[in-house]
Amino acid sequence: MIVLDASGVPDLFSGVRTRLRGLLEAYARVPDAPPLVVRLARSSTLLEGVKLGAIAIDEVDGAGGPAVRALATFRSKAPTGALARDVRVWHSETIPPLAPRGVPALLTLHDLRWHEPHEKTGGRWFGWALRHAAARLWLPRVARRIAGVVTVSHVSARLIVARLRVAADRVAVVANAVDATVAIPSETVQRALALSLALEPRNYFVAVGRLETRKGLEIAIDALAAAPDGSLLAKAKLVLIGEGPLRGDLVRRATARGVAPRLVMAGRRDDGAVAALIAQSAALLFPSHVEGFGFPVHEALARGVPALASDLPCLSELAALAPRGLRLIARDANGSTAPMEWTSEMERTLAGAKLPAPRAALPAELPTWDDAARALVAVYTRVAKRGGAVN
């Protein structure tokens, strides 16, 4: 039996949520996959609506944040009982993995964002300083003591090997994928959604994700504000889907730049509404400073919607596969881009959106969730045979 511990994953609109939902539904379809138990916090909605097949759910008290889980390792709070006796591999989605003694442990790391400087990650300085110190001093020791690290892209894998000094053969890539089959609401529902947000199809840009510093959303607001009078962009809107600590700052920035009437704060939306808003947009914007994968970009391209994004390493392979749909905008040595470059690209994209030409969908060569699930099964099988538990 394998245990995947997601009890510390919050019920938030995030890439972690998207990954778990897609990966576990695909895992349930893999023939002869090892029996899997997923630990969830009580009353969690993380996997609500997911077809889990034979995958079992073990509801437990919430695991708390990283600091609480770290303290639990010193208080011997690792699980006990029947689950601990039968488990062969313990796979944690949160730091650190609280595996029972003697059981090989895996840890999922999507990226190494807290290795980055404060100006890229944001948050209160003291909180960032603690996370930054932990990422550089504590996380490498944790990662080297366990059986292995699972990550979402080859770019993240290389960073984990270089920065955490984990042996390359202990880092497994189980690549993220995109579920392009998410049902888009009917035309009637789409029109009602657009009307409720005062949006005109293909005359707005959309950004999806948590409203936090590393997403670089101030760049999108500044680019909107820099639109010349009389241009197409001067009449377009920017829709932000998601919530987060930067919401108030972004609204105040838009007000100061004179574009508050053209900023639409859409809040959290279900998967169908997000798909509909992306599908009707002129393009998706992704001005992030730090990312391990970039789900929204993949989701836009899967629906034939163009994407404008920072030239992050994790998107370089995708840009080669979808050169007409993805435009990467160069950053300077500090990781920043000039708003005017975004303004020019947004204006050009709006002009293209007015044309009746069909949109090109994401290439079929990219990984699917079924590919990812099979890769995860292979990791579990290998680790179960090799061992390598937490010391």
ChimeraX attribute file (.defattr): number of C-alpha atoms within 10 A of each C-alpha:
attribute: neighborCount
match mode: 1-to-1
recipient: residues
	/A:1	17
	/A:2	21
	/A:3	24
	/A:4	20
	/A:5	24
	/A:6	22
	/A:7	23
	/A:8	20
	/A:9	22
	/A:10	19
	/A:11	14
	/A:12	16
	/A:13	20
	/A:14	15
	/A:15	18
	/A:16	18
	/A:17	18
	/A:18	19
	/A:19	19
	/A:20	18
	/A:21	20
	/A:22	22
	/A:23	23
	/A:24	23
	/A:25	19
	/A:26	21
	/A:27	25
	/A:28	20
	/A:29	16
	/A:30	14
	/A:31	8
	/A:32	8
	/A:33	18
	/A:34	17
	/A:35	13
	/A:36	19
	/A:37	19
	/A:38	19
	/A:39	20
	/A:40	24
	/A:41	21
	/A:42	12
	/A:43	11
	/A:44	16
	/A:45	13
	/A:46	21
	/A:47	19
	/A:48	9
	/A:49	8
	/A:50	13
	/A:51	15
	/A:52	17
	/A:53	12
	/A:54	12
	/A:55	15
	/A:56	13
	/A:57	15
	/A:58	15
	/A:59	14
	/A:60	13
	/A:61	12
	/A:62	17
	/A:63	19
	/A:64	16
	/A:65	13
	/A:66	14
	/A:67	12
	/A:68	12
	/A:69	20
	/A:70	15
	/A:71	12
	/A:72	16
	/A:73	14
	/A:74	9
	/A:75	9
	/A:76	11
	/A:77	13
	/A:78	15
	/A:79	13
	/A:80	11
	/A:81	8
	/A:82	8
	/A:83	15
	/A:84	19
	/A:85	13
	/A:86	12
	/A:87	19
	/A:88	22
	/A:89	29
	/A:90	26
	/A:91	25
	/A:92	26
	/A:93	20
	/A:94	20
	/A:95	19
	/A:96	23
	/A:97	23
	/A:98	24
	/A:99	26
	/A:100	22
	/A:101	16
	/A:102	14
	/A:103	22
	/A:104	25
	/A:105	29
	/A:106	32
	/A:107	25
	/A:108	23
	/A:109	21
	/A:110	21
	/A:111	19
	/A:112	19
	/A:113	19
	/A:114	20
	/A:115	17
	/A:116	16
	/A:117	12
	/A:118	18
	/A:119	14
	/A:120	21
	/A:121	21
	/A:122	17
	/A:123	16
	/A:124	9
	/A:125	11
	/A:126	9
	/A:127	11
	/A:128	19
	/A:129	15
	/A:130	11
	/A:131	19
	/A:132	21
	/A:133	13
	/A:134	15
	/A:135	20
	/A:136	15
	/A:137	12
	/A:138	13
	/A:139	18
	/A:140	17
	/A:141	14
	/A:142	18
	/A:143	27
	/A:144	16
	/A:145	15
	/A:146	23
	/A:147	24
	/A:148	27
	/A:149	26
	/A:150	24
	/A:151	23
	/A:152	22
	/A:153	19
	/A:154	19
	/A:155	20
	/A:156	23
	/A:157	23
	/A:158	15
	/A:159	15
	/A:160	24
	/A:161	17
	/A:162	12
	/A:163	13
	/A:164	20
	/A:165	14
	/A:166	23
	/A:167	14
	/A:168	14
	/A:169	9
	/A:170	18
	/A:171	25
	/A:172	21
	/A:173	19
	/A:174	24
	/A:175	22
	/A:176	27
	/A:177	22
	/A:178	22
	/A:179	15
	/A:180	17
	/A:181	9
	/A:182	13
	/A:183	12
	/A:184	17
	/A:185	16
	/A:186	11
	/A:187	10
	/A:188	9
	/A:189	13
	/A:190	18
	/A:191	16
	/A:192	12
	/A:193	16
	/A:194	16
	/A:195	11
	/A:196	10
	/A:197	13
	/A:198	12
	/A:199	21
	/A:200	15
	/A:201	18
	/A:202	22
	/A:203	20
	/A:204	25
	/A:205	28
	/A:206	26
	/A:207	24
	/A:208	27
	/A:209	21
	/A:210	22
	/A:211	22
	/A:212	22
	/A:213	20
	/A:214	20
	/A:215	22
	/A:216	20
	/A:217	23
	/A:218	20
	/A:219	21
	/A:220	23
	/A:221	25
	/A:222	20
	/A:223	21
	/A:224	29
	/A:225	21
	/A:226	18
	/A:227	21
	/A:228	13
	/A:229	9
	/A:230	8
	/A:231	12
	/A:232	16
	/A:233	26
	/A:234	17
	/A:235	13
	/A:236	21
	/A:237	25
	/A:238	26
	/A:239	23
	/A:240	24
	/A:241	22
	/A:242	21
	/A:243	19
	/A:244	15
	/A:245	12
	/A:246	18
	/A:247	17
	/A:248	11
	/A:249	13
	/A:250	20
	/A:251	18
	/A:252	13
	/A:253	16
	/A:254	21
	/A:255	15
	/A:256	11
	/A:257	14
	/A:258	14
	/A:259	19
	/A:260	18
	/A:261	10
	/A:262	21
	/A:263	20
	/A:264	18
	/A:265	16
	/A:266	18
	/A:267	16
	/A:268	18
	/A:269	15
	/A:270	8
	/A:271	14
	/A:272	15
	/A:273	19
	/A:274	21
	/A:275	21
	/A:276	22
	/A:277	27
	/A:278	29
	/A:279	23
	/A:280	20
	/A:281	24
	/A:282	27
	/A:283	28
	/A:284	28
	/A:285	27
	/A:286	27
	/A:287	25
	/A:288	23
	/A:289	24
	/A:290	23
	/A:291	19
	/A:292	24
	/A:293	24
	/A:294	18
	/A:295	20
	/A:296	22
	/A:297	25
	/A:298	24
	/A:299	23
	/A:300	26
	/A:301	27
	/A:302	21
	/A:303	19
	/A:304	19
	/A:305	26
	/A:306	30
	/A:307	26
	/A:308	21
	/A:309	21
	/A:310	22
	/A:311	20
	/A:312	22
	/A:313	15
	/A:314	18
	/A:315	21
	/A:316	13
	/A:317	12
	/A:318	18
	/A:319	15
	/A:320	10
	/A:321	15
	/A:322	16
	/A:323	10
	/A:324	13
	/A:325	22
	/A:326	25
	/A:327	18
	/A:328	18
	/A:329	18
	/A:330	16
	/A:331	15
	/A:332	8
	/A:333	7
	/A:334	9
	/A:335	15
	/A:336	17
	/A:337	19
	/A:338	14
	/A:339	18
	/A:340	16
	/A:341	12
	/A:342	25
	/A:343	23
	/A:344	15
	/A:345	16
	/A:346	27
	/A:347	20
	/A:348	13
	/A:349	21
	/A:350	21
	/A:351	16
	/A:352	14
	/A:353	20
	/A:354	12
	/A:355	8
	/A:356	7
	/A:357	8
	/A:358	9
	/A:359	14
	/A:360	15
	/A:361	17
	/A:362	23
	/A:363	13
	/A:364	9
	/A:365	7
	/A:366	15
	/A:367	14
	/A:368	18
	/A:369	22
	/A:370	19
	/A:371	18
	/A:372	23
	/A:373	24
	/A:374	19
	/A:375	17
	/A:376	20
	/A:377	17
	/A:378	16
	/A:379	20
	/A:380	22
	/A:381	16
	/A:382	11
	/A:383	20
	/A:384	21
	/A:385	11
	/A:386	11
	/A:387	17
	/A:388	18
	/A:389	21
	/A:390	21
	/A:391	11
